[in-house]
């Protein structure tokens, strides 16, 4: 007789805390599998990239580090989602599937409809939970802001896991070796994935980096340090927006940098606002918001695109190098003026004008040093940790 189990299906919720599906799976007191599916159909879509898949894979490895002491781990499948669930249904007697709702592309929506139909035919209940502040089935956005604030103010799920006997499973849906090697080879220059790193970046933002958030948000160089850098962690659910929202609001520095932190929280609101809009008007994926643009003729020419990208890259690099050179020479000139005193200022002043022409004096801070940020001691809660570099 097949073993009775539940399944937690991970999508954009790669964390172990404030996680409703795992909370209720644990509460059900039935053995359960935690799965993630690299769906081949979705991987072929233009919006999927290797860097995304690397972040997902590394996030799962971070989850497994936290789950291993409880004889649990995320099982990775590579293939069509329908084939995976068909295989699992033959292997086990599935009682419930727990997951978050996903506001994705048309293909992910078609996948969910196919899986839902399959599970219904097999008598399997699929329990989906609201993801962040996006509400499915909403007829209009009239009271959405009020609903969003209400959801963000709800208590977090404090997930606790009991150590139980693991479920043995051997399956044929293995990641191809070439892709697996790429997923493991995650560049060190990229932001490290997982809950621990998400808390580190959030802590460093609230402790110091974020004090000039609203002033530097539109400055490419300064924003490298002053921005929260939470985007990938939120996109793939290393932290829930509710976790971030509550942590920012209760942080000791929330009153010291009220304006900066308020600007950051506003963007969390925008994040859900625009996904809610897409959830309700999903034709935006294939149609222009302004219907007038649909009348424009668009001819795709790969050679033109390649030429534009190559030329643009060269222009950007050239312009950056010019700015750095101007800033360097300006620094040297100022140093010489200070060293010579009043006597040599007039002479060097003329030279400076000739060098800069009508340009305004550039920022002397052309190169910003790497900053360090304290992080949490555990992967599930904020706290004190080792420093983490803010990459370029």
BAPA-259633 format. One record per residue (C-alpha): residue in three letters; x, y, z. Coordinates in pm, whole numbers, padded with zeros to 5 digits, always signed. Example, Ala and Ser with C-alpha at 12.3 -4.5 7.8 and 13.67 -1.06 7.14 Angstrom:
! BAPA-259633
Ala+01230-00450+00780Ser+01367-00106+00714
END
This chain:
! BAPA-259633
Unk+00000+00000+00000Unk+00132+00346-00093Unk+00247+00578+00185Unk+00012+00865+00263Unk+00186+01202+00234Unk+00134+01575+00185Unk+00343+01790-00047Unk+00472+02145-00010Unk+00526+02287-00359Unk+00775+02575-00357Unk+00768+02846-00622Unk+00871+03203-00529Unk+00888+03130-00156Unk+01234+02988-00096Unk+01255+03036+00281Unk+01182+02849+00604Unk+01014+03127+00805Unk+00682+03311+00767Unk+00593+03024+00538Unk+00223+02930+00550Unk+00240+02610+00336Unk+00515+02455+00552Unk+00342+02572+00870Unk+00019+02390+00785Unk+00203+02089+00642Unk+00386+02053+00973Unk+00064+02108+01168Unk-00117+01835+00969Unk+00107+01575+01136Unk+00133+01379+00812Unk+00470+01304+00648Unk+00536+01555+00373Unk+00774+01624+00088Unk+00906+01969+00002Unk+00958+02000-00373Unk+01078+02252-00629Unk+01032+02198-01003Unk+01261+02347-01266Unk+00988+02333-01530Unk+01137+02292-01877Unk+00854+02488-02040Unk+00912+02790-01817Unk+01290+02770-01852Unk+01254+02821-02227Unk+01054+03141-02187Unk+01240+03468-02266Unk+01202+03596-01908Unk+01402+03303-01765Unk+01779+03339-01732Unk+02068+03137-01593Unk+02134+03396-01323Unk+01776+03348-01200Unk+01814+02972-01192Unk+02145+03001-01009Unk+01986+03218-00740Unk+01699+02970-00704Unk+01936+02674-00677Unk+02157+02846-00421Unk+01848+02950-00221Unk+01737+02587-00208Unk+02081+02478-00086Unk+02056+02739+00190Unk+01713+02604+00286Unk+01848+02250+00300Unk+02121+02361+00541Unk+01848+02479+00780Unk+01621+02176+00723Unk+01881+01897+00743Unk+01880+01879+01127Unk+01510+01786+01102Unk+01563+01511+00840Unk+01403+01733+00578Unk+01522+01878+00250Unk+01388+02035-00067Unk+01374+01775-00344Unk+01453+01925-00685Unk+01284+01802-01002Unk+01370+01898-01359Unk+01099+01845-01618Unk+00734+01907-01693Unk+00528+01980-01379Unk+00245+01754-01494Unk+00485+01463-01540Unk+00630+01523-01192Unk+00291+01519-01020Unk+00182+01217-01220Unk+00495+01034-01102Unk+00443+01135-00738Unk+00077+01031-00751Unk+00180+00681-00863Unk+00449+00662-00594Unk+00244+00788-00298Unk-00110+00843-00177Unk-00116+01224-00181Unk-00365+01381+00058Unk-00291+01755+00026Unk-00066+01990-00166Unk+00026+02318+00002Unk+00167+02613-00194Unk+00151+02987-00239Unk-00043+03145-00523Unk+00179+03272-00803Unk+00118+03573-01024Unk+00336+03473-01315Unk+00330+03461-01691Unk+00065+03300-01911Unk+00261+02973-01925Unk+00279+02942-01546Unk-00096+03012-01526Unk-00167+02739-01784Unk+00059+02505-01586Unk-00136+02576-01267Unk-00468+02514-01439Unk-00346+02181-01576Unk-00209+02074-01236Unk-00533+02184-01065Unk-00745+01977-01305Unk-00520+01674-01258Unk-00529+01697-00877Unk-00905+01743-00873Unk-00951+01431-01084Unk-00731+01235-00843Unk-00914+01361-00534Unk-00614+01558-00409Unk-00681+01890-00238Unk-00461+02181-00337Unk-00448+02452-00071Unk-00304+02779-00200Unk-00215+03072+00024Unk-00197+03443-00051Unk+00148+03554-00164Unk+00253+03883-00004Unk-00008+04157-00066Unk-00146+04025-00395Unk-00510+03915-00373Unk-00651+03673-00629Unk-01005+03721-00754Unk-01027+04089-00660Unk-01285+04271-00878Unk-01133+04617-00832Unk-00852+04789-00643Unk-01075+05036-00460Unk-00989+04912-00109Unk-00670+04730-00200Unk-00435+04961-00005Unk-00634+04899+00313Unk-00626+04523+00254Unk-00250+04539+00187Unk-00182+04717+00517Unk-00404+04469+00698Unk-00215+04172+00554Unk+00125+04325+00634Unk+00018+04380+00994Unk-00085+04018+01051Unk+00140+03807+01278Unk+00423+03622+01106Unk+00421+03244+01081Unk+00692+03120+01318Unk+00778+02791+01153Unk+00902+02513+01380Unk+01002+02171+01257Unk+00996+01838+01435Unk+01265+01583+01364Unk+01096+01287+01197Unk+01194+01000+00973Unk+01264+01124+00623Unk+01069+01005+00319Unk+01287+00809+00081Unk+01241+00900-00284Unk+01438+00815-00597Unk+01313+00985-00911Unk+01419+01019-01276Unk+01373+01398-01302Unk+01739+01490-01260Unk+01895+01820-01356Unk+02118+01774-01664Unk+02483+01764-01559Unk+02581+02062-01774Unk+02310+02279-01619Unk+02381+02150-01269Unk+02744+02252-01304Unk+02634+02601-01410Unk+02391+02627-01117Unk+02663+02534-00871Unk+02913+02775-01024Unk+02752+03088-00882Unk+02984+03390-00931Unk+03113+03540-00606Unk+03052+03890-00746Unk+02676+03823-00737Unk+02469+03867-00421Unk+02473+03545-00223Unk+02130+03381-00201Unk+01930+03251+00096Unk+01766+03371+00417Unk+02088+03437+00608Unk+02221+03665+00338Unk+01884+03837+00301Unk+01890+03926+00672Unk+02250+04044+00643Unk+02169+04287+00367Unk+01855+04410+00541Unk+02040+04456+00871Unk+02324+04649+00706Unk+02072+04868+00524Unk+01890+04957+00845Unk+02205+04999+01053Unk+02382+05241+00820Unk+02358+05200+00442Unk+01997+05314+00412Unk+02022+05651+00583Unk+02052+05829+00245Unk+01814+05599+00058Unk+01573+05863-00075Unk+01857+06099-00169Unk+02068+05844-00357Unk+01796+05629-00514Unk+01843+05791-00859Unk+02223+05808-00847Unk+02380+05498-01002Unk+02706+05518-00806Unk+02571+05613-00465Unk+02269+05383-00486Unk+02505+05086-00516Unk+02554+05129-00144Unk+02244+05315-00026Unk+01980+05093-00185Unk+01837+04805+00017Unk+01950+04536-00233Unk+01649+04330-00126Unk+01509+04282-00479Unk+01638+03928-00550Unk+01558+03812-00197Unk+01200+03937-00229Unk+01160+03817-00589Unk+01239+03457-00496Unk+01093+03472-00147Unk+01405+03439+00069Unk+01213+03685+00285Unk+00844+03769+00265Unk+00747+04131+00215Unk+00564+04106+00546Unk+00886+04010+00723Unk+01068+04308+00569Unk+00780+04547+00635Unk+00750+04459+01004Unk+01124+04446+01064Unk+01182+04791+00912Unk+00896+04943+01110Unk+01020+04804+01442Unk+01391+04867+01391Unk+01557+05108+01643Unk+01670+05332+01355Unk+01320+05368+01212Unk+01280+05704+01389Unk+01636+05822+01318Unk+01597+05773+00942Unk+01221+05799+00914Unk+01215+05964+00571Unk+01459+05717+00415Unk+01289+05408+00557Unk+00946+05540+00463Unk+01062+05574+00102Unk+01183+05214+00108Unk+00852+05088+00252Unk+00665+05281-00016Unk+00846+05076-00278Unk+00742+04753-00107Unk+00386+04878-00146Unk+00449+04958-00514Unk+00591+04609-00564Unk+00261+04448-00465Unk+00053+04722-00630Unk+00191+04655-00976Unk+00179+04276-00938Unk-00183+04315-00825Unk-00247+04519-01138Unk-00087+04248-01351Unk-00287+03980-01165Unk-00610+04156-01262Unk-00507+04274-01610Unk-00274+03998-01723Unk-00306+04096-02091Unk-00019+04337-02017Unk+00211+04045-02088Unk+00126+04046-02458Unk-00049+04379-02519Unk+00063+04739-02477Unk-00094+04927-02185Unk-00145+05217-02426Unk-00338+05052-02711Unk-00210+05314-02953Unk+00132+05148-02956Unk-00025+04833-03100Unk-00059+05022-03431Unk+00315+05081-03461Unk+00504+04859-03704Unk+00778+04662-03531Unk+01033+04472-03735Unk+01281+04269-03533Unk+01632+04277-03676Unk+01891+04078-03479Unk+02183+04258-03647Unk+02046+04599-03550Unk+01990+04489-03191Unk+02341+04347-03167Unk+02497+04661-03318Unk+02299+04885-03080Unk+02398+04681-02774Unk+02766+04666-02871Unk+02785+05037-02952Unk+02596+05128-02635Unk+02829+04920-02417Unk+03133+05086-02573Unk+02985+05435-02523Unk+02901+05367-02159Unk+03248+05233-02083Unk+03412+05521-02268Unk+03202+05778-02083Unk+03276+05622-01744Unk+03648+05618-01816Unk+03635+05985-01920Unk+03458+06082-01597Unk+03708+05889-01385Unk+04001+06053-01565Unk+03855+06402-01519Unk+03791+06334-01151Unk+04144+06199-01104Unk+04306+06502-01267Unk+04086+06739-01070Unk+04196+06572-00746Unk+04562+06604-00841Unk+04515+06971-00929Unk+04348+07047-00598Unk+04622+06867-00406Unk+04889+07070-00583Unk+04709+07394-00512Unk+04689+07314-00142Unk+05056+07216-00138Unk+05174+07536-00311Unk+04954+07768-00110Unk+04817+08104-00227Unk+05120+08180-00444Unk+05060+07897-00687Unk+04681+07899-00690Unk+04644+08147-00974Unk+04880+07956-01202Unk+04718+07617-01136Unk+04373+07774-01155Unk+04434+07862-01517Unk+04551+07509-01586Unk+04240+07365-01424Unk+04012+07579-01640Unk+04191+07463-01950Unk+04160+07102-01839Unk+03790+07110-01749Unk+03670+07372-01995Unk+03312+07463-01919Unk+03247+07140-01728Unk+03122+07154-01376Unk+03348+07017-01110Unk+03287+06638-01098Unk+03233+06437-00781Unk+03566+06351-00624Unk+03416+06027-00497Unk+03443+05846-00829Unk+03527+05511-00677Unk+03337+05392-00374Unk+03501+05143-00147Unk+03332+04813-00074Unk+03118+04838+00236Unk+03063+04571+00492Unk+02732+04481+00648Unk+02654+04287+00965Unk+02420+03989+00924Unk+02218+03740+01130Unk+02354+03446+01325Unk+02082+03212+01197Unk+01910+03166+00866Unk+01563+03230+01000Unk+01583+03542+01216Unk+01774+03873+01206Unk+02064+03928+01442Unk+02438+03968+01468Unk+02656+03802+01205Unk+02977+03815+01016Unk+03029+04105+00777Unk+02919+04066+00417Unk+03063+04270+00128Unk+02833+04476-00088Unk+02932+04370-00442Unk+02950+04591-00749
END
